[in-house]
Amino acid sequence: MTEEILIIDFGSQYTQLIARRVRELNVYCEIHPFHNVPEIGENIKGVILSGSPCSVRDEDSPNIDMSAFRGKIPVLGICYGAQLLASKNGGEVKASNTREYGRAKLAEFDKENPLFKDVVLNSQVWMSHGDTITQMPTNSKITASTSSVKVAGFSFENEPTHAIQFHPEVTHSDEGVKILKNFVVGICGCSQTYTAESFVESSVAELKAQLGDDKVVLGLSGGVDSSVAAMLIHKAIGKNLYCIFVDNGLLRKDEFEDVLESYKGLGLNVTGVNAKQRFYDALKGLSDPELKRKAIGKTFIEVFDDEAHKIQDVKWLAQGTIYPDIIESVSVKGPSVTIKSHHNVGGLPDYMKLKIVEPLKLLFKDGVRIVGASLDMPQNILSRHPFPGPGLGIRILGDVTPEKVSILQEVDAIFINGLKEHGLYDDTWQAGAMLLPVQSVGVMGDERTYESVVALRAVTSVDGMTADWAHLPYEFLGEISNRIINKVKGVNRVVYDISSKPPATIEWE
């Protein structure tokens, strides 16, 4: 039975970060929304209560019954979680005179409290709250203070329940990882045995039991998620896994051939399908981004279904769904405020009649890469940037034609190869080019031109949830711009996107 830390989510933007930090300690954890808390089994060694954009003073603020775990196993309340522990136990929470947001110094803390073992005095912590605790809850004592926040931390007498007003999960908190380790390992007693190797061993055993001698079909994209999912299932059922890689005509330059070549050495059973014309026909005349996405998705399912029917007695469809997809699909905020739906969450058309298997659904992206490395997969697959499912179809703004795809493939190849040549590829989370639906005047030789504009986009990120534009060297951008304009017929202007997410998204459509 795997030891687990349960993280109860009240809607904080940082909740996934808490889980990532716990996983980095080689301890398994799961996030569950406050309105759907699972039964507390013997394997759950501790509970972390997350932050929230809400105030405990609000009439309809998130609330839970803690009687199932409070006083029985260790609890750590972070920010809103701390305020909830205070307000539910005789304490008082009021609006702060000034919003407590940003860097602060841990001016005092209880050195005898196990949560602060080996923590350095005056280390930086990150605050993010508009409320403050003005009256301590019953049977509790202050364990930490900053210069402006008297109750930056507290704990209850005679029980392993702790609370802090700052966020240890963000990198701005210097001793944050140490504090989380003190809780997860020191207080909860977790043994730190959740490793990539243990995940592979348990997953393969589970897949063997789940799939037996059944046949499984999987759509490969060339990306890390589907590739690692394929290797895990292949390790479990071997030749009964059938992989399909579809060329939708919207891939990067030479990607179809390159991806098929990269899979040859892995022993996977892969069928490549050239379906370019079907996708171009489906996209003809469409300019609206959502209509393009739907046309590409619908056509992919049709092509994939045709290929799957060529394999007799297939019972399962494997997908590379990862944990953030699952978390966001059952968000505290609900589906009504979802920016976009995840293609791996939400099922299949009824006519496909396949059961779903998702071996990576409890891993974050970095965890997927670590598992892939433990399976000795090629670095060029593991380090590959994320690439949108609709491919270049949503990087060509406006209608899509084979001619536009060809132009963008050339531009994209110059940009991506340039990043690799200059050692910048691994420093960026994602990069690509957009073909804009505008033309501009230019001069080439002595002639006037009126040609297309392309925008280059490169971002840095941890998990794609938020992203900053990559501060690429001016000299590099100048070189790439010059190469594109000189080598790609039809382009006479290059711009660089310096928008962050939020408010922008990584893709333009």
C-alpha positions in Angstrom: 0.0 0.0 0.0 1.6 3.3 -1.2 2.0 6.0 1.5 0.1 9.1 0.5 -0.2 12.8 1.4 -3.7 14.1 0.8 -3.8 17.6 -0.5 -7.2 19.3 -0.2 -7.7 22.0 -2.8 -9.6 25.2 -2.0 -8.9 26.7 -5.4 -5.4 28.1 -5.0 -3.3 28.8 -8.1 -0.4 27.2 -6.1 -2.1 23.9 -5.3 -0.3 22.0 -8.1 3.0 23.4 -6.9 2.4 21.9 -3.4 1.9 18.5 -5.1 5.0 18.9 -7.2 7.1 19.7 -4.2 5.9 16.7 -2.3 6.5 14.4 -5.3 10.0 15.9 -5.5 10.6 14.5 -2.0 9.8 11.0 -3.4 6.5 10.9 -1.6 3.2 10.1 -3.4 0.4 12.6 -3.0 -3.0 13.4 -4.6 -5.0 16.5 -4.9 -8.7 16.4 -4.3 -11.2 19.3 -4.3 -12.7 20.3 -0.9 -16.1 19.2 -2.0 -15.0 15.7 -2.9 -12.6 14.5 -0.1 -11.9 10.7 -0.3 -12.1 8.4 2.6 -9.1 8.6 4.9 -7.4 5.2 4.6 -4.5 3.8 6.5 -2.1 4.8 3.7 -2.8 8.5 4.1 0.0 9.8 6.4 -0.9 13.4 6.4 -3.2 16.1 5.0 -2.3 19.5 3.5 -5.0 22.2 3.3 -4.3 24.5 0.3 -4.6 28.2 -0.1 -7.6 29.8 -1.9 -8.7 33.0 -3.7 -11.6 33.1 -1.3 -11.9 34.6 2.2 -13.0 32.5 5.2 -15.1 35.5 6.1 -17.3 35.0 3.0 -20.7 33.4 3.6 -20.2 30.8 0.8 -16.4 30.3 1.4 -15.1 26.7 0.9 -15.4 24.6 4.1 -14.9 21.0 5.1 -15.5 18.7 8.1 -12.1 17.8 9.4 -13.3 15.3 12.0 -12.1 12.3 9.9 -8.5 13.3 10.1 -8.0 16.2 12.6 -6.0 15.0 15.6 -5.6 11.5 14.1 -2.9 12.2 11.5 -0.8 15.3 10.9 -2.3 18.3 9.2 -0.7 21.4 7.6 -2.8 24.4 6.8 -1.3 26.8 4.2 -2.6 30.4 3.9 -6.4 29.9 3.5 -5.9 26.5 5.1 -4.4 28.2 8.2 -7.2 30.8 8.3 -9.8 28.0 8.1 -8.2 26.1 11.0 -8.2 29.4 13.0 -11.8 30.4 12.2 -13.2 26.9 12.9 -11.6 26.7 16.3 -12.4 29.9 18.1 -9.9 32.1 16.4 -10.7 35.3 14.5 -9.8 36.3 10.9 -10.2 39.8 9.7 -9.4 41.8 6.6 -5.8 43.1 6.7 -5.3 46.8 6.6 -2.9 46.3 3.8 -2.8 43.3 1.5 0.0 41.0 2.6 1.5 40.0 -0.7 5.0 39.3 -1.7 8.3 38.8 0.0 8.7 38.8 3.8 11.3 37.7 6.3 10.8 35.0 8.9 11.7 37.2 11.8 10.8 34.7 14.6 9.9 31.0 14.8 9.7 28.3 17.4 13.0 26.4 17.1 11.5 23.5 19.1 8.7 23.0 16.6 9.5 20.1 14.3 8.0 22.1 11.3 10.9 24.6 11.6 13.7 22.1 12.2 17.0 23.5 10.7 15.2 26.5 9.2 17.4 29.7 9.0 16.2 32.8 10.8 15.3 35.8 8.6 14.9 33.6 5.6 12.6 34.9 2.9 8.9 33.6 2.7 6.2 34.4 0.2 2.9 35.9 1.4 -0.3 36.1 -0.7 -3.4 36.9 1.3 -5.8 39.8 2.1 -6.9 38.5 5.5 -4.9 38.1 8.7 -5.5 36.1 12.0 -6.2 38.6 14.7 -7.2 36.1 17.5 -5.6 32.8 18.1 -7.7 29.6 18.0 -8.3 27.7 21.2 -5.4 25.5 22.5 -2.9 26.9 20.1 0.3 28.9 20.1 2.2 31.1 17.7 5.1 29.3 16.0 6.3 32.0 13.5 6.1 35.7 12.9 7.3 38.2 10.3 7.8 41.9 10.9 4.3 42.7 9.7 2.4 39.5 10.4 2.4 38.4 14.1 0.6 35.1 13.4 2.6 33.8 10.4 2.4 30.3 11.9 0.7 28.4 14.7 0.2 24.9 16.0 -2.3 23.2 18.3 -1.3 21.8 21.6 -1.1 18.1 22.0 -1.9 17.3 18.3 0.2 17.3 15.1 -1.8 20.1 13.4 0.3 23.0 12.1 -0.6 26.1 10.1 1.4 28.8 8.2 0.3 32.0 6.6 3.0 31.9 3.9 3.5 29.7 0.9 6.4 27.2 1.3 5.7 25.6 -2.1 6.8 28.6 -4.2 10.5 29.2 -5.0 10.4 32.6 -3.4 10.2 30.9 0.0 13.9 30.2 0.6 13.3 27.4 3.2 10.0 26.3 1.8 11.2 22.8 0.6 12.8 22.3 4.0 9.6 23.1 5.8 7.6 20.8 3.5 10.1 18.0 4.1 9.9 18.6 7.9 6.2 18.1 7.6 6.0 15.2 5.1 9.0 13.2 6.2 9.7 14.4 9.8 6.1 14.8 11.1 4.1 12.5 8.9 6.9 9.8 8.8 6.8 9.2 5.0 9.6 6.9 3.9 10.4 8.6 0.5 10.2 5.4 -1.5 8.1 6.8 -4.4 10.6 6.8 -7.2 10.5 6.5 -11.0 11.6 2.9 -10.7 8.9 2.0 -8.1 6.3 3.8 -10.4 7.3 1.7 -13.4 7.3 -1.6 -11.4 3.8 -1.0 -9.9 2.4 0.4 -13.1 3.5 -2.5 -15.2 2.0 -4.9 -12.7 -1.3 -3.0 -12.7 -1.4 -2.8 -16.5 -0.8 -6.6 -16.8 -3.6 -7.3 -14.4 -5.9 -4.7 -16.1 -5.3 -5.6 -19.7 -4.5 -9.3 -19.6 -4.3 -10.6 -23.2 -6.4 -7.8 -24.6 -5.3 -5.7 -27.5 -4.7 -2.0 -27.0 -4.5 0.8 -29.6 -2.7 4.1 -28.9 -2.3 7.3 -31.0 1.3 8.5 -30.9 2.1 12.1 -31.4 5.9 12.0 -31.1 5.6 13.9 -27.8 6.8 12.7 -24.4 3.4 11.8 -22.9 2.2 9.5 -25.5 5.7 8.0 -26.0 6.2 7.2 -22.3 2.6 5.8 -22.1 3.4 3.6 -25.0 6.6 2.3 -23.5 4.9 1.4 -20.2 2.1 -0.5 -21.9 4.6 -2.2 -24.2 6.6 -3.3 -21.2 3.3 -4.8 -19.8 1.7 -6.4 -22.9 4.4 -6.4 -25.7 3.0 -7.1 -29.2 -0.6 -6.6 -28.1 0.0 -2.8 -28.2 -0.7 -1.2 -31.6 0.5 2.4 -32.1 -0.8 4.7 -34.8 1.0 7.9 -35.8 -1.1 10.1 -38.1 0.4 12.7 -40.4 -2.3 15.4 -40.4 -0.4 17.7 -42.7 0.0 20.1 -39.8 3.2 18.6 -38.3 6.6 20.3 -38.3 9.0 20.0 -41.2 10.1 16.3 -41.7 8.4 15.4 -38.4 6.5 12.5 -39.7 9.6 10.7 -41.0 11.7 11.8 -38.0 9.3 10.5 -35.4 8.8 7.2 -37.1 12.6 6.8 -37.3 13.0 7.6 -33.5 10.5 4.9 -32.6 12.3 2.1 -34.6 14.8 1.5 -31.8 12.2 1.2 -29.1 10.7 -2.0 -30.3 7.2 -0.5 -30.6 4.7 -1.7 -33.2 4.0 1.6 -35.0 1.9 2.2 -38.1 2.3 5.6 -39.9 -0.7 7.0 -41.7 -0.5 9.8 -44.3 -3.8 11.6 -44.0 -2.8 15.1 -45.1 -5.4 15.6 -47.7 -8.3 14.5 -45.5 -7.3 17.2 -43.0 -6.8 19.9 -45.6 -10.2 19.1 -47.1 -11.8 19.3 -43.6 -10.2 22.7 -43.0 -11.0 24.3 -46.3 -12.4 27.8 -45.8 -12.4 27.7 -42.0 -10.9 30.7 -40.2 -12.5 30.5 -36.7 -10.0 28.9 -34.3 -12.6 26.8 -32.5 -14.1 25.5 -35.8 -10.6 24.6 -37.0 -9.9 22.7 -33.7 -13.2 20.8 -34.0 -12.5 20.0 -37.7 -9.0 18.7 -36.9 -10.3 16.7 -33.9 -13.2 15.2 -35.7 -11.0 14.2 -38.7 -8.4 12.7 -36.4 -11.0 10.5 -34.7 -12.3 9.3 -38.1 -8.8 8.5 -39.4 -7.8 6.8 -36.1 -11.1 4.8 -36.1 -10.5 3.6 -39.6 -7.0 2.4 -38.7 -8.2 0.8 -35.4 -10.8 -1.2 -37.3 -8.0 -2.8 -39.3 -6.8 -4.5 -36.1 -9.1 -7.3 -35.0 -10.6 -7.5 -31.4 -9.1 -4.2 -30.0 -10.7 -3.5 -26.6 -8.7 -0.6 -25.2 -7.7 2.9 -26.2 -4.5 4.1 -24.5 -4.0 7.8 -23.9 -1.2 10.0 -22.6 -3.4 11.9 -20.1 -1.3 13.4 -17.3 -2.3 14.6 -13.8 -2.8 18.3 -14.6 -5.4 17.3 -17.2 -7.3 15.3 -14.5 -7.0 18.0 -11.8 -8.2 20.8 -14.1 -11.2 18.7 -15.3 -12.4 18.3 -11.7 -11.4 21.8 -10.7 -12.7 23.5 -7.6 -13.8 26.3 -9.9 -15.8 23.9 -12.1 -16.0 23.4 -15.8 -17.9 26.7 -16.4 -14.7 28.7 -16.1 -12.4 26.3 -18.0 -10.4 28.2 -20.7 -10.2 25.2 -23.0 -11.2 21.6 -22.8 -8.5 18.9 -22.6 -8.5 16.5 -25.5 -7.6 13.5 -23.3 -10.4 14.1 -20.7 -14.0 13.7 -21.6 -14.3 10.4 -23.4 -14.8 9.2 -27.0 -17.6 9.1 -29.5 -20.0 6.3 -28.6 -19.3 4.4 -31.9 -15.7 3.7 -30.9 -16.7 1.3 -28.1 -13.3 1.2 -26.5 -12.3 1.2 -22.9 -9.8 3.8 -21.8 -6.4 3.1 -20.2 -4.3 6.0 -18.9 -1.0 4.9 -17.3 0.3 8.4 -16.7 -2.8 10.0 -15.3 -1.2 10.5 -11.8 2.1 12.1 -13.1 3.1 15.7 -13.7 5.1 16.5 -16.9 8.4 16.4 -15.2 7.5 13.1 -13.6 6.7 11.7 -17.0 10.2 12.7 -18.2 11.8 11.1 -15.2 9.9 7.8 -15.8 10.9 7.9 -19.4 14.5 8.3 -18.5 14.3 5.3 -16.2 13.0 3.4 -19.2 16.1 4.4 -21.2 14.1 6.3 -23.7 16.0 8.6 -26.2 16.7 12.1 -24.9 15.4 13.7 -28.2 11.9 12.4 -27.3 12.1 13.2 -23.6 13.3 16.7 -24.1 10.9 17.6 -26.9 8.9 20.7 -26.5 5.1 20.4 -26.0 3.4 20.8 -29.4 -0.4 21.5 -29.7 -2.7 18.7 -30.8 -4.0 20.7 -33.8 -0.4 21.4 -34.8 0.3 24.2 -37.2 -3.4 24.5 -37.9 -3.7 26.9 -34.9 -0.4 28.6 -35.6 -1.7 29.7 -39.0 -4.1 32.5 -38.1 -7.0 32.4 -40.5 -7.7 29.7 -43.1 -5.3 26.9 -43.6 -3.9 25.9 -47.0 -1.0 23.5 -48.0 0.9 26.6 -49.2 0.7 28.3 -45.9 1.7 25.1 -44.0 4.8 24.8 -46.2 5.8 28.4 -45.5 5.3 28.0 -41.7 7.1 24.7 -41.7 10.2 26.3 -43.2 10.1 29.3 -40.7 9.5 27.0 -37.7 12.4 24.7 -38.7 14.8 27.7 -39.0 13.7 28.9 -35.5 13.8 25.5 -33.7 17.0 24.4 -35.3 18.5 27.8 -34.4 17.6 27.3 -30.8 19.3 23.9 -30.8 22.4 25.2 -32.5 22.8 28.0 -30.0 22.1 25.8 -26.9 18.8 27.6 -26.2 16.3 24.9 -26.8 16.5 23.2 -23.4 16.2 26.7 -21.7 12.8 27.2 -23.2 9.6 25.4 -22.3 8.0 25.8 -25.7 8.8 27.6 -29.0 7.3 28.0 -32.4 6.2 30.4 -35.1 2.8 31.9 -36.1 1.9 32.9 -39.6 -0.2 36.1 -39.3 -3.1 37.0 -41.6 -1.5 40.3 -42.6 1.0 41.4 -45.2 3.5 44.2 -45.1 5.6 46.2 -47.4 9.3 45.4 -47.7 12.3 45.9 -50.0 14.4 43.0 -51.3 17.2 44.1 -53.7 15.7 47.1 -55.5 12.2 45.7 -55.6 9.2 46.4 -53.4 7.7 43.3 -51.8 4.3 42.8 -50.2 4.5 39.6 -48.2 3.6 37.7 -45.0 4.5 38.5 -41.4 5.5 35.8 -39.0 5.7 36.0 -35.2 8.2 34.0 -33.2 7.1 32.8 -29.8 9.3 31.2 -27.1 8.3 30.9 -23.4 9.8 29.6 -20.1 7.6 27.7 -17.7 7.5 24.9 -15.2 4.3 23.2 -16.2 2.6 25.4 -18.8 0.0 26.7 -16.3 1.8 30.1 -16.3 4.6 31.2 -18.6 7.0 34.1 -19.2 8.3 35.1 -22.6 11.8 33.8 -23.1 14.5 36.6 -23.0 16.4 35.3 -26.0 19.5 37.3 -27.0 19.0 40.1 -29.5 21.9 38.8 -31.6 20.2 35.4 -31.9 16.8 36.9 -32.8 18.5 39.1 -35.4 20.3 36.1 -36.9 17.1 34.0 -37.1 15.1 36.9 -38.5 17.7 37.4 -41.3 17.7 33.7 -42.1 13.9 33.5 -42.3 13.6 36.5 -44.6 16.4 35.4 -46.9 15.4 31.7 -47.1 11.6 31.6 -46.9 9.9 32.9 -50.0 6.7 34.8 -49.1 7.9 36.2 -45.7 9.4 39.7 -45.4 8.9 40.6 -41.8 9.6 38.8 -38.5 8.3 39.9 -35.0 8.9 38.5 -31.6 6.1 37.9 -29.1 6.9 39.3 -25.6 3.5 38.5 -23.9 3.4 36.3 -20.8 0.7 33.9 -19.7 -1.5 35.2 -18.2 -2.9 37.5 -19.7 -2.0 35.9 -23.1 -2.0 32.2 -23.8 1.1 30.3 -25.1 -0.6 29.7 -28.5 -2.2 32.5 -30.5 -5.4 30.5 -31.2 
